[in-house]
Amino acid sequence: MKDDNFLRANNAQHMWHPMGHPGEAMEHTPTIIETASGSTIKDIDGHETIDAVGGLWCVNLGYSNDVLKDAIAKQLYDLPYYSAFSGTSNPSAIEASYAVREFFAEDGMARVFFTSGGSDSVETCLRLARQYHRIKGEPNRTKFLSLKKGYHGTHFGGASVNGNNRFRINYEPLLPGCFHMPSPYTYRNPFNETDSVVLAQNIAAAMEDEIAFQGAGSIAAFIMEPVQGAGGVIVPNEIFMPLMRDICDRHGILMIADEVITGFGRLGDWSGSRHWGVKPDMMCCAKGITSGYFPVGAALMSDGVAEVFENGGEEAAIFHGYTYSAHPVGAAAVTACLSETLRLDTKTNAAARGTQLFDGCVALMEKYDIVGDVRGGHGLMTGLEIVSDAADKTPMDIAVMKKVHKTIYDAGVMVRLGGNNILMSPPLIITEGEVERVLGALDAGLGSV
Ligand SMILES: Cc1ncc(COP(=O)(O)O)c(C=O)c1O
């Protein structure tokens, strides 16, 4: 390994970072993380912090799961790669598909299509949703509905259903036929509605209105995150997802649950859909499927969807897939990760520690006027929205947010900034003492402004 000065000097000279300005990265060396253990990461200066981001909402099992590491290493020696395109398969992928299907059987999921990550999983669901309707003799169902503030990755399909302008504007024109409903965001919404039940009903009415306007027979699918993550940890009322499910059912629209963050225990249940008592038609997964140790995603299909494809004619052949779909090493990571996830019952810890983190953040909101809103309370997804003026909810200036971020980091905790939001999604194995330390560092950061 090259020395630290080489790393600092070369970081952005050859590599462009995702979601960053290439010029800025050249001028300001980012934090370079070198090692990690449990829920703790260490940078090249030797500064240790609790990783309240969980890598990027993904390292659910923490950084030291040896079962997972050994499974990956063993598979590398047995079979490092083979294609799963029609005509060949591999034992590791077959075992993983069994494990994933079992894991989500209670959600009504029957089939697994492996991908290389979350964006791939979203793209797969969007494409297969259109194909599903073609097989059923409704080729005009091509449009997609989604929610503002939603994040569905960066492929053209995913960016088209994304509900945040930042991820869209430079890449337009995007896919035609994508329409965005208001987000269940009580702190700011076009109805000025703070009651989450009434807001959910307003959005349902807006969705009905849009469907009537577009024509139900032109809509393929509706996609939503059970809790919006990158948009700022936006937690809907418990009636929201069931309301959306009901609308989809009544209009023959497929419901795609984007569980890339919420799958595998983060909300205190094995899926976000299960948390809200909904069975989607398709699910997009990634991240926690391997705890981030290997890039894998999965698009899951319900019994009903599977039946249409499996009994379909020639048009049901799937001309879609990735070189690394069902990658044997990734698949070994999936099987080991799911077995560890179940053994450690991470959802139970996520629920308990999530409540502790949320309650602590609510106490900080009472202490600091600049905390305009605290969102979470359902497992380990927590967000604080920072404002410069509590009365008119003016978003805090980004320069101030960066200062807060640095103070929190110096106090021993890594958090993520999403505009004027502080976002947290720590490993699901985080301990009570570590959550206390996260709260202490947040206190220091907020107090520094
Ligand atoms: C809800 C959701 N969907 C899709 C994605 C895209 O996943 P990936 O970055 O693995 O492509 C993300 C990533 O954060 C996500 O949060």
Ligand as a Chemical Component Dictionary entry (heavy atoms), coordinates in Angstrom:
data_LIG
# 
_chem_comp.id                   LIG 
_chem_comp.type                 NON-POLYMER 
_chem_comp.pdbx_formal_charge   0 
_chem_comp.three_letter_code    LIG 
# 
loop_
_chem_comp_atom.comp_id 
_chem_comp_atom.atom_id 
_chem_comp_atom.alt_atom_id 
_chem_comp_atom.type_symbol 
_chem_comp_atom.charge 
_chem_comp_atom.model_Cartn_x 
_chem_comp_atom.model_Cartn_y 
_chem_comp_atom.model_Cartn_z 
_chem_comp_atom.pdbx_ordinal 
LIG C1 C1 C 0 -33.991 3.359 -2.151 1  
LIG C2 C2 C 0 -32.818 3.212 -3.051 2  
LIG N1 N1 N 0 -32.977 2.670 -4.267 3  
LIG C3 C3 C 0 -31.951 2.491 -5.105 4  
LIG C4 C4 C 0 -30.676 2.858 -4.746 5  
LIG C5 C5 C 0 -29.548 2.674 -5.701 6  
LIG O1 O1 O 0 -28.677 1.684 -5.255 7  
LIG P1 P1 P 0 -27.173 1.584 -5.807 8  
LIG O2 O2 O 0 -26.464 2.793 -5.334 9  
LIG O3 O3 O 0 -26.670 0.293 -5.210 10 
LIG O4 O4 O 0 -27.250 1.499 -7.287 11 
LIG C6 C6 C 0 -30.453 3.416 -3.481 12 
LIG C7 C7 C 0 -29.105 3.819 -3.052 13 
LIG O5 O5 O 0 -28.894 4.417 -2.033 14 
LIG C8 C8 C 0 -31.551 3.609 -2.620 15 
LIG O6 O6 O 0 -31.398 4.178 -1.415 16 
# 
loop_
_chem_comp_bond.comp_id 
_chem_comp_bond.atom_id_1 
_chem_comp_bond.atom_id_2 
_chem_comp_bond.value_order 
_chem_comp_bond.pdbx_ordinal 
LIG C1 C2 SING 1  
LIG C2 N1 SING 2  
LIG C2 C8 DOUB 3  
LIG N1 C3 DOUB 4  
LIG C3 C4 SING 5  
LIG C4 C5 SING 6  
LIG C4 C6 DOUB 7  
LIG C5 O1 SING 8  
LIG O1 P1 SING 9  
LIG P1 O2 DOUB 10 
LIG P1 O3 SING 11 
LIG P1 O4 SING 12 
LIG C6 C7 SING 13 
LIG C6 C8 SING 14 
LIG C7 O5 DOUB 15 
LIG C8 O6 SING 16 
# 
